[in-house]
Amino acid sequence: MKRELTAIWLGTALAALAQVFLPAWPWLGGAKPPLTAVCAVYWALNASSPGRMWQGVFWAAVLHDAFTPGRPGAALLAYPIAVLPALRARFDVFAEKPATQVLFGGIGAGAAAAGIGLFYALTRQRSFFFDASAWLRIAGEAVLGALTLPLIAPLLDAWRRQSRRSRA
């Protein structure tokens, strides 16, 4: 079990570092690929236990807050809510199927972006009224999350399989 936790930490840390260096997409409202949110959704769908899932979500949120300008805490509030649909459906869907990953990657990334935006609005770091650019960014994060989870999931799956193999 400790090896799975190491895979969670390393996979999410590498995704957070990649997210920092990836460029923003101006035609999607300045959205960046939401790699930490996608990792949180992945762990909600695939972790071996709810405890491991919450550790993965917490770690992804901490790393997002650490590498993002603004007050910390936005992702810590938004990520657990954003992954609830994936957690609720984890035993009812095939988590390894690309269609499932596209659906939950988009839902999770869009919900995380909306939650973080709402946090910033409530703390008066951003405008309280979401204008068109804010909605475009939320939609852009959802689209990028839907496209990113199927690309990252095989890498995280390989790490999880390797951690199980080395235990045996």
Residue pairs with C-beta under 8 A, 6 or more apart in sequence:
1 48
1 52
3 163
3 164
3 166
3 167
4 47
4 48
4 52
4 160
4 163
4 164
5 52
5 55
6 163
7 156
7 159
7 160
7 162
7 163
8 43
8 47
8 52
8 55
8 56
8 59
9 59
10 159
11 39
11 155
11 156
11 159
12 36
12 39
12 40
12 43
12 56
12 59
12 60
12 63
13 59
13 63
15 35
15 36
15 38
15 39
15 60
15 152
16 35
16 36
16 60
16 63
16 64
16 66
16 67
17 67
18 35
19 32
19 33
19 34
19 35
19 36
19 64
19 67
20 67
22 32
22 33
22 35
23 32
24 30
24 31
24 32
25 31
25 32
25 140
25 144
28 136
28 137
28 139
28 140
28 141
28 143
28 144
29 133
29 134
29 135
29 136
29 137
29 138
29 139
29 140
30 133
30 137
30 140
31 113
31 137
31 140
31 141
31 144
32 144
33 144
33 145
33 147
33 148
34 109
34 112
34 113
34 141
34 144
34 145
34 148
35 148
35 152
36 60
36 61
36 63
36 64
36 75
37 60
37 64
37 79
37 82
37 108
37 109
37 112
37 113
37 141
37 145
38 105
38 108
38 109
38 145
38 148
38 149
38 152
39 56
39 60
39 152
39 156
40 56
40 57
40 60
40 61
40 79
40 82
40 83
40 108
40 112
41 82
41 83
41 86
41 104
41 105
41 107
41 108
41 109
41 145
41 149
42 56
42 149
42 152
42 153
42 156
43 52
43 53
43 56
43 57
43 60
43 83
44 53
44 56
44 57
44 83
44 86
44 87
44 90
44 104
44 108
45 86
45 90
45 93
45 95
45 100
45 101
45 104
46 90
46 95
46 153
46 156
46 157
46 160
47 53
47 56
50 87
53 83
53 87
54 80
57 79
57 80
57 83
58 76
58 79
60 75
60 79
61 75
61 76
61 78
61 79
61 80
62 75
62 76
64 75
64 79
65 72
65 73
65 74
65 75
65 76
66 72
68 74
68 75
70 120
70 125
71 120
71 123
71 125
73 119
74 115
74 116
74 119
74 120
75 112
75 116
77 115
77 119
78 111
78 112
78 114
78 115
78 116
78 118
78 119
79 112
79 115
81 111
81 115
82 107
82 108
82 109
82 111
82 112
82 115
83 108
85 104
85 107
85 108
85 111
86 104
86 107
86 108
89 104
93 100
93 104
94 100
95 101
96 153
96 157
98 150
101 149
101 150
101 153
102 146
102 147
102 149
102 150
103 146
104 149
105 145
105 146
105 147
105 148
105 149
105 150
106 142
106 143
106 145
106 146
107 142
108 145
108 149
109 141
109 142
109 144
109 145
109 146
109 148
110 138
110 139
110 141
110 142
110 145
112 141
112 145
113 137
113 138
113 141
113 142
114 138
117 126
117 130
117 134
117 137
117 138
120 126
121 127
121 128
121 129
121 130
122 128
126 134
127 134
130 138
